[in-house]
Amino acid sequence: YAVNQINFSELVLILSDFNPIYFGLAFCLQFCLSFLQSTRWRLILYDVDRPLSHFAAWRNVLIGLFFNQTLPSSVGGDAIRIYCARSIGLRFAFSSIIIDRIIALFTLTAVALGISLYFSVSKTQLPHNSIMIAAEAFAITCVICLLFSEKIFNIIGIDRYFELEKIRFFCRTLKKFYQDKTRVVSSIFLSLIIHFFVSVYAIFLFLGSGSDVSPILIGLIFA
């Protein structure tokens, strides 16, 4: 189903003309980014008193990346990662990986909001840019509200209607993490580096295929 719309003769032609230097640069860059992802996850695990070795964390990230490519979702690998990290406790594995995702989402959304505002101010024609700005601002607001979720639950008194112990465990884990400002800043900084070089990776692929497009514009749109 995934490949039935692909023109394989055209694909072979594109690949045969692809610049191997750019392919090698893109491959090496994407491979190195997995180390940064595992480092970011270890920062979160350190705060929740469940440290993993560099190799164990990196292996877990690689497994997740593999399943993200083979399952029909870019987050399917997270479920596999949680299962593979069950030795530190499923609750800790779940909470830490979700927090890792939240940090990545928050950072990328903030970057995307800045890019969308730049396109808006510079009068660059980008489809649905206003809708994107609203969606990005909404996503950032949701993440900020999530930091105060335990207080919100207490105010609403939602415990009277639902069993929320597992959710409260996640909220406490998140609170413990964001109270350590040094590690929060380090995690966001790592995320910025990762997102920047993912765009560079995309630029390498476009340049390698011989596309006559502005590399900076491609990097901004890809982010």
C-alpha positions, 0 to 999 in steps of 0.5 A: 500500500505504501509503495503502490503510487511510486514510479520505480523507474523514475526513482531509480533514475533519481537515485542513479543521479544522486551525489554520493558525497551528499548522501554520505554527509546526510547518512553520517549526520543522521547517524550522529543525531541518535547520540544526541537523542540518547543524551537528551533522554539520559538527562531526563532519566538522571532526574528521575533517579533511573540512569542508564549507560550511554550505550544502553540509552543509545541502543534504545533510541536506535530501536525506536528509530527503526520501528518509527520507519517500519510502523505506520506512524512516527511515534510507533517506535516509542511504544517499543522503546518503553517495552525495551526499557522496562528494566527501569520500571514501565512507569519510569520508562513511559514517563521519561520517553513521553517527557523526551517527546514533549521537550522535542515537540515544545522546542520544534514548535517554538522554532516553527512558530518563529519561522512562521512569524518570519514568513509572515513578516517577510511577506513570503507566500506560505500556504495556511501560514496563519493557521500554522501560527495559531496551531503552534501557539496552541501547542506551546500553550498546551505544553505550558499547561501540562507543567501545571497539570497536577495543580489543575487536577486538584482545582478541578477535583477530577479525582472524584470521577477518574482513577488518575494515579498513573497520570499523577505519577507522570505529573510528579515525574515531569515536575521533578524534571522541570524543577532542575533548570540546568537539565531543562535548559540542556535538554532544550539546547540539545533539541535545538541542535537536533532540529537544526541538523535535521534541517541541514540533513534535508538540505543535503538530500535536496542538494544531492538530488540536484534540486534548484531550490534555495537551501535556506528556504528548504531548511526553514520549510522542512523545520 
